[in-house]
């Protein structure tokens, strides 16, 4: 196996193999191929063929197929397992959406309980309260009032404390 | 000879509306000028403008609100007229006045009109005094000490709005009257932050109303026409998502009545330029909501059914020309629908998404218009509103317009950033929507439409295959195997 593909919320193990006579096949034996046809791209899986548009950016493959766009995220096996073990017991509070900081409710050194409000952010004209992901001591607040951030940005780090 | 007393128009805006305005400005033989913020990178507006100057600020939005900087830039560029688009400074009377004081033509209504309609309390009083219908309400200004009490007396559900507000910002619904105090505190804090003015007013919240608005156009000589209505009942958190014209809900006598009321309100305030009178409508009738003293996001649906170019009409009015047609000459043909394309993820509670525009292929076809604010190769940041583009379609009737909209949404390719395109397509196939049974709460009642539709096994396999074959790492890992097999084969022989 070469790694995992995430499509939407689902994770799919991925492995493709060289096919006899050239090209590749899926583990179930179906031959697969990508072809350019008259300015369009087609993927063939066994007997089936689908028109699509593909754009690759790093480990992200964007595919438009049957009137829908999909983001397919690729993680090789090593990175995938490293990420799995990191996510448990995480004191890192990340931005659930891009936005801006309205007000900070804690500072480094404060003791917080799970679910305590740590800051108020604004996104899409709405205020949202960001809460502590675990109990502990605030090790750092990584954004200032008024600052903007992207989704997934680290907002607050919470440590175990002394 | 252009027939305009100004030779250039500076667009004080960005995104799709900046490009849309510049297209008309240049089509009329005028110079199109633009301000831009560097975070937007390459945009359609940038490609259309004859001259561009960058503006900056503590945040990108602040740059577009900085009156002094914008006026200095306008003077430096030799701008002879300013078009504010929508949002930003478009309904800022101080800006309109400063533009006029700088001897630059303001493409919009008189500053006094902006002030009157911008103050929701004064606007309601103005409209009510002239006999147009209003929903029951309580205003803080009338007697601040008794405001909470009067709001409570209206009963739940209530809608709290900033007196100085607009565009859905800072509005809160109170369903449980016991929470009124908390909600008032919240609403006041938001009103202060958005508008620098914490005054509120409370209005009976009408459950499941339709949002129907009427496009009006007035000239500098007191003449006003309406350009029929638009229905914008498909909203999420007070933000319109789908707009159409005509409204499938109105009979002809109802249409005449609501359009005449809108034109009457515009005439009463000597409205100059393009504006929109918004109403809510339920079984009991229609009520004045507010008047927007600018070009609306959804103006293209009106253009599609009337054949008019509203920006061109705005420019002619600003040039002092009388309206070139009478009410009786305004024609209406077919049905138009607009869908707003947002960078957001419906499956994750519509959180805004950001990223590069790796691929953008607009839909084409009869009756299809695509007003884009981004280009392939551009970037979507969190700095501004997440609207990327507007898809507008026209059909001979509503059913054809809906079908064309669904087809066009299926053809539209946006890769690199998550969008609501598939969601819009599902929404336009919903049975209540296709039947015209819409109200402003409909989208909230159908959260299941926001979920990603599961992939069938064949499609899933195709996606996995296409992704795997597009990733050099995956092909590389697979290619490593034949060498090994070949080596083993050689050894075995």
Interface residues (C-beta under 8 A of the other chain):
Chain A: X2 X3 X5 X7 X8 X9 X12 X14 X15 X16 X17 X18 X24 X26 X30 X32 X33 X34 X43 X44 X45 X48 X50 X52 X53 X54 X55 X56 X57 X59 X61 X62 X63 X64 X65 X66 X67 X68 X69 X70 X71 X72 X74 X76 X96 X97 X98 X99 X100 X102 X123 X124 X125 X126 X127 X146 X148 X149 X150 X151
Chain B: X58 X59 X168 X169 X170 X186 X190 X193 X194 X237 X344 X347 X350 X351 X352 X353 X354 X356 X358 X359 X361 X382 X383 X386 X409 X410 X411 X413 X414 X415 X416 X418 X419 X421 X422 X425 X452 X453 X455 X458 X459 X460 X461 X462 X463 X464 X465 X466 X467 X468 X469 X470 X471 X473 X474 X475 X477 X478 X479 X481 X482 X485
